[in-house]
Amino acid sequence: MDRRAFLRAAGGAVAGTAAVSLLDSPIAAAEARPFRPSRPPVLPGPPFTLGVASGEPTHNSVVLWTRLAPDPLVPAGGMPPDPVRVDWEVAADEAFRRVVRRGRDVVLADEAHSAHVQVNGLFADSVYWYRFRVHGRGGEISPVGRTRTAPRHRSRRRHLRFATASCQNFGDGYYTAHRAMSQEDLDFVVFLGDYIYESRPNPLAVRLHEGDGEPVTLDRYRARHAQYRGDADLQACHAAFPWIVTFDDHEVDNNWADEIPQDPAVQPHDQFMARRAVALQAYWEHMPLSRRRKPVGPDIRVYRRFLWGDLLQLDVLDTRQYRTDQPADLAGANDPAATMLGAEQEAWLADGLSRSRARWNCVAQQTMVAQNDRQAGPGETFDFDNWDGYRVPRQRLLADLGRVQNPVVVTGDRHATWICDLRQDFYDPASATVGAELTGTSIASGGDSDPATFHAVYDPIMAESPHWKFIDNQRGYLVCDLDRDRWLTDLRTVSTVRAPEATVSTLAQFVTQAGVRGVAVA
């Protein structure tokens, strides 16, 4: 039997053997540079300093992640340049008495010795535990992670519970929200962008970013990700649930748009595209994304679709790689040639929504869709990085949402909670409501908030914006609890991000009833 035939046959092997698709096989990925067995490498310290994670849950598979980095903030993470063998196993119990899948990955230096193992052949709607073991150092074992698979497509699912989070500037505070989230009862976490911040170190910050400026090289982006990944609270949340991730701007450069950086006069095109390529490479290396998501140069495909039985269709978007540049004024915001998603992604989303048979249809994306005037009175001020700067494509999105049952958009970026109705015409309070938007606050970005000042500024604007249902700027996350009749959302907030310990409370609750478009404060 030749090697490829053997790999195909292995997909149907009995429990206790590797169940990895050929597309995502670490062996297939390494074929261009055959791995020659040698003595296990001598590592300078414990290799699993960045923890473990899982993601991309389907009804029969998950992706398992870790990165070997004995010294995470130095180039190569302190690893030798050689390929390293890493064993992995998945069990139906936390004590690993019932191992259902196991295999071996080969992690490579030019991928920061990161593992992206797609484990197939799992039971639907089931909880599993997983771990890694590295050859050398006495066979050191990683921390244990917990994950779960989705229900089968279109199977009748009565209940689902997940959290949304975004914006975790390491310098602005501690990840007290992640510690609290790790103790929730969740099926998965949706992270909506700004996983790292590319900002330079600030000596006055709560925690100091590594390095001496903004990252622009692969080594520096790897170090920045590793610094974030080293946080114990973030590791706990990754280990507790599978994560479905997408990025926003700060994973590369503030407010970048396709091939245009924030400051084109400072970053020439070729220089920025090289920076984008290494930033997205480092992003993939540190996320529980499969090998098929690995970037090709400066491009990575992260828009994708997840199904949770017949209860939820989750469409995850990319609002950075394909958008036109942010406009300078309202005339530009109404440009019919502007795009937020690009033609291909927009068509993919419209087609997927039109075919959906799910009870709830959720679009997970980065920047606020609902109109968001920043000025009280007759004048108007907008942040054109949001969908307010892309009004013609926004109308197409709203039309698509209006044609499916029970649409809900979950959004990050804002560093505040904005719960809104999505209207066909935001200037007309009598226009039809299309759906609901749940814009969640930040994990840490912005530091501890000042609610009194926030409400003094935005409450007068809220009185002029009837599609706004609730606003607040404290730090935290959203927990979404769905059944067949209603979508209930809890806003969890933390007392502080300036200290490692904090209290957590539910500040508000929101409800969307099945068959009733929009959202209300419960």
N, C-alpha and C positions, 0 to 999 in steps of 0.2 A: 504494500500500500504506500503510495507516495505521501509526501508530507501534508499537502493540502487536503487529500482525501482523509487522512488521519484526523486533521483538525475538524473537518465536517462531521466525521463519525463521533468525535469527542463531544459534540453538542448534545448527543443523546445518551451520554454515559450515565451510569448509575450514580445515585447520591453519593457524595464524598469525593467526586472528581470535579475538575474545573468545568464550568458551564459558561463559556465566554464566546460571544459571537465572533466570527472571523473578522468582521469589520473593525471590531474594537479589541481584537486579540493583541496583547502585548508582544507576542511572538511575531505576528504579522507586521506590527508596527516597526519592529526592529530588523526586518529582513534586509533592509539596505545596508545595515552594519551588523553582521552576525555576531552574536554574543559568544565569546570563547570562554568556556568555564575556566576559572582559575581559583586560586585560594580566596576565601572570603576576605574582603578588604579590612584593613585595620582602621577603625573609626576613632576619632579623638574624643568621643563622648557619646552619651545616649542620643540615638538618632531621631526619636519621635517627639521632639520638643514642640512641634506645631500641632500636635493632636491628630485627630482623625475626623472624617466627615463623610456624609453620603448625600446623594442627590439624584435628580432625574428619575423619580419613581414612576414606573409603569405597572401594569397588572402582573408582570412576571419578571421584572428586572429592577435593579438599582445600580448606580455607579458608586463605587467606594474610592475614597481619596485619602492619601497621606503624602507627606514630603519628608524625606530624610534630610535633617539639617542639625547636626550636633552643635554648630555655632551659627545660628540663623542670620546674624547681621553682617557676617563677613562674606566676601565673594564665594560663590559655590556652597554657601552654608556650612563650610568646614568639611565638605565631602571630598574624597579623592576623585579624580577624573574618570575612573573606571565605571562601567555598568555594574549594578548591584542587584542580586536576586532578592526578592521580597516575597515571602509566602503570605497568603491571605486565607481566611476561612470565615464562613457564615454559618451561624447556628440558630436553631429554633428555641434555644434557651440561653440565659445569661451565663450559665456555668459551662457552656460549650460541651455538654454531654451528648447533644444531638446535632452534630455537625452535618449540614445538608449540602454544602458546596465548599470546595477548597481549590486552590490553584497557586500558581507562581507567576509573578510579574517580573519584568526586567526594567528597572528604572535607570534613566540615562542622565548624564551630566548636562547635556544640552536641553534637557527639560527640567532642570533643577532637581533631578532625582525625585520627581513627583510621580505618584501612582494614580492612574485613572482606570480602574478596573470595572468593566461592565459585567455584572453577574446576572446571567440569564437562568431560566428554568426554575424560578421561585414560584411559590403559591401566591395566588391573588389575595389581596386584603389581609396580609399577614405581617406580624412583627418578627424581626430578626435581630440578632446581634452579630457583630463582626469585629475582627482584629487582624493585625499584621504582625509578621515576625521577620526580622532581617537576619541574613546569614552573617556570621561574625559576632564578636562580643558575646559569645555564649548563647546566641539565638534570642536576642532581646525582643520582648513582646510589647506591642503598642498598647495604649489605652483601649478600652472596649467602647465601641459605638453601638447605638441602637437605631434601627431604621425600620421602614415598613413599605410594603407594596400597595399599589392602588387596587380597587376592585376591578373586576373584568369590565370591559367596555359594554355599556348599556345594561349591565346588571343593575337591579334595583337597589339603590343605596339610600338609606333613610337619614343618615346623619354624617356630618363632616365638620371638622374643627381645625382651623389653621390660623397662623399669625402672619402679619405683614410688618416689615421693618425696613428702615433705610437710614442713610446719613449718619455714619459713626466716626466722626473726626476724632482720632486718637488724642490729639492735643487738647480738645475741648472738654474732655471728662472721661470718667470711668464707665465701663459697660455694665452698670448696675441693672439696666433693663434686660440685657442678655441673660444675666443670672436668674432674674425672675422668669423670663420666658422659658428658660430651660426646665423649669419646674411646672410648667403648664401641661395640660393634657391635650396634645396636638397631633394631628396627622402629618403635617409638614409645615415648613416656614417658607414664605415667599420674600426674598430680599430684593428690593426695588432700586438699588443703585447707591453709589457713593460708599462703596465698601472700604476703600482707602481714600485719603486726601493727599494730593500731590503738593500741598503747600509746604513752604520752607519752615524749618524749625523756628518756633517763637519762644524766647526765653521766659516769657511771662505766662505761658500756657500751663494748664494743669499737669500735662504730661508732655515731654519733649519729643518731637519727631526726630528720627535718626537722621544722620547726614548733616550737610552744611548748606543745603539749598534744595530746590525742586529736583526730583528725580528726572533724568532724561536718558539714562542708559539702562540696559537690561539688569545689570548688577544692582543698580540703585532701586529700580522698581521691585526687584525681588526682595531687597532688604526692607523696603517699606511694607510690602505685603507680609513679610515674615514678622515684622514688629507688631503689626495688628494681630496676626495669627497667634502670636505668643501670649495674648491675653487669656487668662484662665477662664473668665466668664464667657468670652466668645467661643473658646474651645468647648465649654460645657454645653452651650446651645447647639453647636454643630454636632456634637456627639449624641444629643438627645433625639434629634429628628432629621429626616432628609430635608435638604434645602433645595429650593428652585430659585435660581439666581439670574439676575440680569444686571447690566451696569448702566451708569449715567455718565456724567462728565468727569468727575474728579478722579476716576480710575486712570484717566489720561491727562487731561488739561481742562481747566475751568471753562465751561461754556463752549467747548469745541463743537463744530458742526461739519460732519463729513471730513473733507480734507482741509478745513479752515480752522486754525487755532484761535484762541482768544485774542492773541496779539500778533496778527500776520506781519506787522512791520518788524517785530522782534524775532519771530520764528519763520524763516523762509519755508516755502512749501516742502521741498525735499527734506529739510531738517525736521519739520513737524511730522511728515509721514514716517520717517525713521523712528521718531519718538513714539508715534502711535503704534507702530509694529512691535516695539519692545514692551510697551505698556500692556498691550493686549496679550502678548506672549506670557508675561508675568501674571496677568489676571487669570488666564487659563491654567497656568501651572499651580495656582493656589485655590482653585475652585473645584467642587465635585462635578465636573463636566466630563463627558465621555471623550474619547480620542477623536471621534468624528467632529467634535467642536473645536479641535485645535486650530489656531489661526493659520492662515496662509498669508504670509507677509503682513500687511496692515489690516487684513480683513478677517472677521470671525462671524459665523452665523449663530446668533443666539436667539432669534425669534423662533418660537416653537410652541407646540400645543400639548396640553396634558388633559386627560380625562379621568374623572373619579366616578366610575360607574355611569349611571344615567343622571346623577345628581348635579355634577359640575363639569363644564368645559372651561379650562383655563388657558387663555391665549397670552403668551408672554412676548412683549414687544421690545424693539430696539429703536429708540428715538434719537440716536446720535449718529450712527454711521451713514445714514442715507438722507438726512435732512438738508435742505438749503440753508444758507446762512441766515442768522437772525436779522429781521428787518430793523430799520431805524425809526419807523413811524407807522401810523395807522394805514397809510396808503400801501406801504410794503406789506403790512400784516394782512391786507386784503388781496394780495397778488394771487391771481388764479394759477400761476405757474409754480407757486411755492409748494413744498412738500415737507412733511414731518417724517414719514415712514419710507419714502421712496415707492416707486410704482409697483415693484415686485412684492414687497412686504404688504403694501396696502391691498393689493389684489388677493394675496394669500389670506389676509385677515377677513376680507369681505366674503370670500368663498367659504372659509371655515365657519363663519357665523351663519351664513345662509344654509349650510348643511347641518348645523347643530340640532341635536334632539335632546340636549341636556335640559334639566329643570332650571338650572341657573347658568348664566353665561358671564364669565368674569374676564375682563381684560386687565392684565397687570402691566403697568408701564410707569414712566418716570416723572413726567412733568404735568402740572395741573391742566385738566381739560376744561373745567368750568370757568366761565369768565370771572376775572379777578381784578377788578378796579382797585387801585391803591390810593385813591384820592377821594375824599368826601366832597360833596357839592357837585356843581354842574360840570366841572372839569374831569378829565380822565387821565390816569397814569397806569401803564401796564408794564409787566415784565415780559418782553417779547421772546424770551427763551422758552416760555410756556406755550401752550396751544393758543393763547391769545395772540401770538405772533404768526399763527398759521391758520387763519380763519376759514379759508376755503376748504382745505383738507379736513378741518374740524367738522364742518358741515357734512362732509361725506362720512366721517366716522359716526356722527350722531345719527345720520340716516341709516347706516348699517346696524347700529345698536337698536334703532327703533323697529327693526324688522325681526328681532329675536325675542324670545320670552325671557323675562327677568334678567336684564343686563345690569351688571355692576362693574364699575371701573375702580381698581385699587391703584393708588398713586403714592409716590414718595416725594423727595426733593425739597419740600417746602419748609422743613424744620418747624412745622406747626400742623395742627389738625384742622382740616377744613372738610366738613361734611356737607355735600351739596346735591341738589337736584340738577340733572343735566337737561337743559331745555332746548327745544328746537330754535328758539330765538331768545337769547338772554336779555335783549332790550325790551321784550314784551312779556310782562308777568303772566299774561293770559295764554301764552303759547303752550303747546303740549309738552309735558314732561316725558323725556325719552328714557331715562334711567337714573341711577344713583352713582355718585362718585365719593369714595372714601379716601381722602388724602391723609395719610398718617404723618405723625410728627417724627422727629429724629431720635435716634438712640442716644447721641451725645452732641451732635453738631449744634453750635450756638451756645453751648454751656448751659448753666442754670438760667431759666427764663425769668422774665419780669412780667407776669400776667397783667398787672395793673396798667403798665405803660402800653402793652400790646392791645388791651381792650379799649384803652382811651383813644388809640389810633383807629382801630378797626371796627368797633361797635357802631360809630356813625356811618361807616360805609356799609356795614351789614344791614342797617335800616333801609338803605337804598338798593340792596341786593337780595330780593326775596328768594332767590334760589339758594342762598346760603342758609343752612339749617343750624350749624354749630361751628364755633371757632375757638381755638385755644392754642397756646404755644408752649405748654410744658412738655418735657421729654418723656418718651415711652414708646409704645407700640400698640397695634390693634389686634384683637382676637376676634375672628369671624367664626360664628357658630351657625351652621346651616342645617335645616331639615327641609322637608318637601313643602312646608307651608310658609316659612319665614327665614330671613337672613338677619341674625342678631349680631351686632358688633359692639364689643366692649373696648373702651379707651383706657388702657392701663398707663398710669403715669408714675414716675419715680420722684422721691422727695428731693434728690440731689444727684448730680453727676460729678460733683467736686470731691467726693469721698468714695472709697471702695464699697462702703455699706450704705444702703438706703432702704427706706420703706416704700412699698408699692401699693397703690390703691386704684380702684376703678372710678375714674372721674365722671364718665358719662356712658350712656348706652344708646344705641341707635337701631332702628328696625326697618327692614324692607319686607313687606308682605308679598308673597308670591301672587302674581297677577296684578299687582298695584305698582306702577312705575314711580320711582323716587324713593326718598328716605325720610324718616321722621325721628326726632329725639324720643326715646322710649320713656 
